[in-house]
Amino acid sequence: MDHARRPFVGGNWKMNLTLQSAGELARRVGEGAASAGGVDAAVFPAFVHLETARRELADSGVSLGGQDVHFETAGAYTGEVSGAMLLDLGASWALAGHSERRHVIGESDELVGQKVEGALKAGLGVVLCVGETIDQREAGQTDAVNERQLREGLRLALQENVAAGSLETRLVIAYEPVWAIGSGKTATPEDAQLAHESLRATLGDLIGADDAQRVRIVYGGSMKPDNAGELMSQRDIDGGLVGGASLKADDFLSICRSAAATMTGAA
């Protein structure tokens, strides 16, 4: 991790937990957050748990985010949640393009780009997720897939100039190899670094090399306490988007501490 970039660790709770257990998890994460100073930590509960998590995380320094966001500000979009609604609940981030939205729900690159633009325009920060499937990886298409998803994900936002001058603080790129999510498999630190390095080069082509060096790119493929430090010691890996491990406060906080340690060279 480049020490000039502040680590970002996000916990994606997906479609898990009850109102009670979500509140308890948020409380424990909030209480332990001080042990990982110097890290931007955020949790992404289900929409129905956002208010409970907001109350428990008050004054903890842990940010709140939505697992998805609609690109329109309001309207006849049954079941959808707008950026304004997320902000109203105290959220400051939204995920866009998570692999499960792309490959299970069927969201296109174009739709993901609309969501990125809409969320940024609403005033949210965005975690833009990109990554290849196992078939694409085995066909040698990792970099091509990541580049396409990154370019399409940011095209509208850059075209409309809604993110000018703010990407350093309002954009996080999450590289999530689809084949590693929930499978127990993890890209080697070296493989992950190569993918992150390629993404940063593409970002440099889009916004300039200097600005690209300030944007955080995090790893989102089965990061756990026992591999987090090694992954985040790589030069272009600036934190993690954590799935299963974020459902246990101790595991999530351990990953946050590993991220903090990379800033001091202790990892």
VOGU-3710 file (C-alpha; in Angstrom, 3 decimals, decimal comma):
1> mdharrpfvg> 0,000/0,000/0,000  1,224/3,447/-0,888  1,393/5,281/2,430  0,135/8,466/0,775  -3,299/6,853/0,372  -5,460/6,408/3,451  -6,728/2,796/3,625  -10,401/2,048/3,044  -12,044/-1,070/4,490  -15,700/-1,702/3,699
11> gnwkmnltlq> -17,886/-4,433/5,162  -20,606/-5,657/2,796  -23,196/-7,441/4,947  -25,222/-8,504/1,876  -28,646/-10,100/2,579  -27,828/-11,214/6,104  -28,723/-10,557/9,745  -31,851/-9,577/11,626  -32,672/-6,168/13,030  -31,274/-7,248/16,386
21> sagelarrvg> -28,097/-8,898/15,105  -27,404/-6,054/12,671  -27,648/-3,570/15,522  -25,353/-5,688/17,696  -22,777/-6,038/14,911  -22,829/-2,306/14,235  -22,433/-1,558/17,945  -19,417/-3,840/18,291  -17,773/-2,490/15,147  -18,331/1,054/16,339
31> egaasaggvd> -16,895/0,331/19,772  -13,770/-1,251/18,303  -13,158/1,233/15,512  -10,771/3,356/17,544  -8,284/0,479/17,500  -7,797/1,023/13,763  -7,005/4,717/13,630  -5,984/6,092/10,264  -8,368/3,854/8,316  -11,598/4,854/6,620
41> aavfpafvhl> -13,987/2,078/7,692  -17,512/1,701/6,344  -20,267/-0,875/6,631  -22,956/-1,646/4,066  -26,014/-3,174/5,768  -29,216/-4,203/4,020  -31,446/-1,195/3,372  -33,883/-2,255/6,119  -31,066/-2,193/8,693  -29,556/1,177/7,805
51> etarrelads> -31,367/3,206/10,458  -30,488/0,745/13,215  -26,849/0,697/12,131  -26,789/4,496/11,944  -27,863/4,808/15,571  -25,306/2,274/16,781  -22,444/3,808/14,783  -23,081/7,397/15,872  -19,825/9,186/16,747  -17,766/6,037/16,055
61> gvslggqdvh> -16,065/7,326/12,910  -17,370/4,330/10,927  -19,235/5,376/7,793  -22,465/3,893/6,503  -23,267/2,879/2,963  -25,968/1,384/0,779  -25,421/-1,913/-1,023  -26,981/-0,452/-4,174  -28,447/2,833/-5,401  -30,799/3,939/-8,168
71> fetagaytge> -29,608/6,569/-10,619  -32,796/8,677/-10,580  -33,563/11,080/-7,750  -37,204/9,973/-7,369  -40,050/8,445/-9,336  -42,044/5,324/-10,139  -39,270/2,803/-9,476  -40,859/0,247/-7,171  -38,389/-1,391/-4,822  -35,546/1,013/-5,598
81> vsgamlldlg> -33,658/3,377/-3,275  -32,283/6,746/-4,369  -29,109/8,502/-3,357  -31,153/11,152/-1,551  -32,832/8,438/0,513  -29,477/6,968/1,477  -28,168/10,384/2,486  -31,318/10,936/4,535  -30,476/7,788/6,513  -26,962/8,980/7,224
91> aswalaghse> -25,202/6,990/4,503  -22,211/8,547/2,798  -21,308/5,688/0,417  -22,985/3,376/-2,071  -21,778/0,242/-3,815  -22,138/0,112/-7,596  -21,473/-2,824/-9,879  -20,961/-5,488/-7,240  -20,414/-8,845/-8,946  -23,672/-10,204/-7,545
101> rrhvigesde> -25,553/-7,292/-9,095  -23,787/-7,853/-12,417  -23,894/-11,649/-12,612  -26,942/-12,617/-10,534  -29,250/-9,640/-11,110  -27,924/-9,016/-14,625  -26,868/-5,367/-14,424  -25,033/-4,085/-17,490  -21,902/-1,943/-17,603  -24,119/0,885/-18,857
111> lvgqkvegal> -26,491/0,647/-15,893  -23,576/0,537/-13,459  -22,226/3,727/-15,035  -25,607/5,418/-14,613  -25,608/4,451/-10,934  -22,085/5,800/-10,405  -23,030/9,120/-11,974  -26,316/9,322/-10,088  -24,742/8,540/-6,726  -21,945/11,065/-7,182
121> kaglgvvlcv> -24,427/13,687/-8,342  -26,509/13,023/-5,220  -23,473/13,670/-3,030  -22,539/10,108/-2,107  -19,161/8,485/-2,348  -19,083/5,429/-4,616  -17,349/2,077/-4,350  -17,215/0,913/-7,971  -16,719/-2,849/-8,173  -15,028/-4,532/-11,134
131> getidqreag> -13,720/-8,027/-11,698  -13,542/-11,074/-13,950  -15,231/-14,480/-13,848  -13,244/-17,714/-13,778  -13,886/-18,286/-17,498  -12,626/-14,810/-18,338  -9,583/-15,300/-16,138  -8,694/-18,625/-17,736  -9,080/-17,026/-21,169  -6,527/-14,356/-20,227
141> qtdavnerql> -9,124/-11,577/-20,229  -8,665/-10,243/-16,685  -7,192/-6,879/-17,634  -9,529/-6,393/-20,605  -12,638/-7,062/-18,488  -11,469/-4,827/-15,664  -10,584/-2,024/-18,064  -13,959/-2,200/-19,801  -15,895/-2,187/-16,532  -13,837/0,685/-15,131
151> reglrlalqe> -14,135/2,831/-18,248  -17,878/2,262/-18,580  -18,393/2,698/-14,853  -16,855/6,173/-14,895  -17,724/7,326/-18,414  -20,925/9,207/-17,587  -19,592/10,719/-14,369  -16,515/12,055/-16,127  -18,517/13,147/-19,167  -20,932/15,093/-16,975
161> nvaagsletr> -18,058/16,384/-14,853  -19,885/15,413/-11,646  -16,736/13,975/-10,091  -14,186/16,578/-11,089  -11,662/17,230/-8,358  -13,353/14,899/-5,879  -12,388/11,374/-6,890  -9,647/11,183/-4,292  -12,202/11,239/-1,483  -15,425/10,159/-3,223
171> lviayepvwa> -14,368/7,183/-5,321  -13,016/3,796/-4,318  -12,391/1,086/-6,908  -12,909/-2,466/-5,622  -11,264/-5,256/-7,578  -13,266/-8,371/-6,868  -12,317/-11,467/-8,862  -15,713/-13,108/-9,167  -14,247/-16,596/-8,864  -12,866/-15,765/-5,403
181> igsgktatpe> -16,009/-14,325/-3,801  -17,514/-16,692/-1,260  -15,455/-19,581/-2,646  -12,687/-19,543/-0,075  -10,243/-18,939/-2,935  -8,150/-15,808/-2,991  -5,952/-14,308/-5,664  -2,311/-14,437/-4,642  -1,028/-11,085/-3,419  1,125/-10,906/-6,537
191> daqlaheslr> -1,813/-11,602/-8,887  -3,982/-9,109/-7,040  -1,237/-6,484/-7,265  -0,962/-6,967/-11,030  -4,714/-6,434/-11,436  -4,640/-3,346/-9,208  -1,638/-1,941/-11,064  -3,438/-2,393/-14,375  -6,562/-0,709/-13,002  -4,521/2,258/-11,802
201> atlgdligad> -2,958/2,581/-15,248  -6,421/2,650/-16,834  -7,550/5,196/-14,263  -4,509/7,278/-15,133  -5,576/7,288/-18,761  -9,000/8,547/-17,698  -8,132/11,211/-15,125  -4,373/11,665/-15,315  -1,557/9,740/-13,667  -1,184/12,063/-10,671
211> daqrvrivyg> -4,881/11,968/-9,762  -4,975/8,205/-10,313  -2,235/7,782/-7,709  -4,537/9,364/-5,120  -7,585/7,147/-5,757  -7,878/4,067/-3,568  -8,170/0,631/-5,161  -9,131/-2,112/-2,705  -9,281/-5,895/-2,945  -12,679/-7,590/-2,732
221> gsmkpdnage> -12,114/-11,326/-3,160  -12,437/-13,269/0,113  -10,258/-11,045/2,279  -9,909/-12,485/5,777  -7,858/-11,675/8,879  -5,208/-14,256/7,948  -4,538/-12,911/4,446  -5,392/-9,222/4,812  -1,950/-8,037/5,881  -0,131/-9,765/3,038
231> lmsqrdidgg> -2,608/-8,503/0,454  -2,530/-4,929/1,726  1,254/-4,873/1,842  1,180/-4,726/-1,956  1,886/-1,273/-3,367  -1,444/-0,742/-5,139  -3,808/-2,496/-2,710  -5,295/0,166/-0,470  -7,677/-1,825/1,704  -10,522/-4,250/1,197
241> lvggaslkad> -14,186/-4,738/0,451  -14,975/-7,543/2,869  -17,907/-9,931/2,615  -18,227/-12,906/4,966  -15,541/-11,704/7,382  -17,436/-8,446/7,916  -20,275/-10,350/9,621  -18,002/-10,975/12,611  -16,953/-7,804/14,382  -13,625/-9,237/15,554
251> dflsicrsaa> -12,683/-10,357/12,039  -13,667/-7,069/10,436  -11,810/-5,046/13,049  -8,762/-7,287/12,648  -8,715/-6,475/8,924  -9,042/-2,777/9,738  -6,067/-3,041/12,081  -4,053/-4,801/9,377  -4,825/-1,916/7,057  -3,712/0,563/9,714
261> atmtgaa> -0,511/-1,426/10,241  0,413/-1,128/6,562  0,449/2,639/7,012  3,114/2,339/9,675  5,053/-0,417/7,957  4,223/-2,873/10,731  2,348/-5,334/8,524
//
